[in-house]
Amino acid sequence: MKDDRLYLVHILDCIDHILRFTSDGKNSFLADRKTQDAVLRNLHTLSESIQRISTDTKLKYPEVPWREISGFRNVVVHDYLGIELERIWYIVERDLPPLRMQIKSIVNEFGK
């Protein structure tokens, strides 16, 4: 579980990068291929890190959508050409802020 904290901090870093990359809004995101690639890369890294978190930690925090996030990795890696940018924006805008709060709370608990 000690390694889990490192992965959780890494997930927070990825979320923070994504939120910073997309701070100029949806239109800027949709118009800029570099930003899209940076966001997708960080989503990929985030989902890879989630796959490495122990089952014990995942069971302890069932409110986090671990399985859905892990499954998203397969979309990013195997269906890269089929990725819908509108869906990615929805994830950035709606899913990442609450996920960030959940992960931050878990990291804080690990620090105790």
C-alpha positions in Angstrom: 0.0 0.0 0.0 3.0 2.3 0.4 3.4 2.2 -3.4 -0.2 3.1 -3.8 0.4 6.6 -2.3 3.0 7.2 -5.0 0.6 6.2 -7.7 -2.2 8.3 -6.2 0.1 11.3 -6.1 1.0 10.6 -9.7 -2.7 10.5 -10.6 -3.1 13.9 -8.9 -0.2 15.3 -11.0 -1.8 14.0 -14.2 -5.2 15.6 -13.3 -3.5 18.9 -12.4 -1.6 18.9 -15.7 -4.8 18.2 -17.7 -6.7 21.0 -15.9 -3.9 23.4 -16.5 -3.7 22.4 -20.2 -7.4 22.9 -20.7 -7.8 26.1 -18.6 -8.4 28.2 -21.8 -11.6 26.4 -22.4 -13.3 23.9 -24.7 -12.8 25.8 -28.0 -9.0 26.1 -27.4 -8.8 22.5 -26.5 -10.7 21.4 -29.7 -8.6 23.7 -31.9 -5.2 22.7 -30.6 -3.8 19.3 -31.5 -0.8 19.6 -29.0 -3.2 20.2 -26.1 -5.4 17.3 -27.2 -2.3 15.0 -27.3 -1.1 16.3 -23.9 -4.5 15.6 -22.4 -4.8 12.2 -23.9 -1.2 11.3 -22.8 -2.0 12.3 -19.2 -5.3 10.4 -19.3 -3.4 7.4 -20.4 -0.8 7.8 -17.7 -3.5 8.4 -15.1 -5.4 5.2 -16.1 -2.1 3.2 -16.1 -1.4 4.4 -12.6 -4.9 3.4 -11.4 -4.3 -0.1 -12.7 -1.3 -0.4 -10.5 -3.1 0.5 -7.3 -3.7 -2.5 -5.0 -7.0 -4.2 -4.7 -7.0 -3.5 -1.0 -7.0 0.2 -1.6 -9.6 0.0 -4.4 -11.9 -2.0 -2.0 -11.3 0.5 0.8 -12.5 3.4 -1.5 -15.4 2.0 -3.6 -16.7 5.5 -4.3 -13.9 6.0 -6.8 -14.8 4.6 -10.3 -11.5 2.5 -10.5 -12.8 0.1 -13.1 -14.2 2.7 -15.4 -11.0 4.7 -15.4 -8.9 1.5 -16.0 -11.2 0.6 -18.9 -10.7 4.1 -20.4 -7.0 3.2 -20.8 -8.0 0.6 -23.4 -9.9 3.2 -25.4 -6.9 5.6 -25.4 -4.4 2.9 -26.4 -6.4 0.7 -28.7 -9.0 3.0 -30.3 -6.9 6.1 -30.6 -8.4 7.0 -34.0 -12.0 6.6 -32.7 -11.6 8.9 -29.7 -14.3 11.6 -29.6 -12.9 14.9 -28.5 -16.3 16.0 -27.2 -16.3 13.0 -24.9 -12.7 13.8 -23.7 -13.8 17.4 -22.9 -16.8 16.0 -20.9 -14.4 13.9 -18.9 -12.1 16.9 -18.3 -14.9 19.2 -17.3 -17.3 16.8 -15.4 -15.3 13.8 -14.2 -11.8 15.0 -13.3 -12.7 17.7 -10.7 -14.6 15.3 -8.5 -12.0 12.6 -9.1 -9.3 15.0 -8.0 -11.1 15.6 -4.8 -11.5 11.9 -4.1 -7.9 11.1 -4.8 -6.6 14.1 -2.8 -8.7 12.9 0.1 -7.2 9.4 -0.1 -3.7 10.7 -0.4 -4.3 12.8 2.7 -5.5 9.7 4.6 -2.3 7.8 3.5 -0.3 10.6 4.9 -1.7 10.2 8.4 
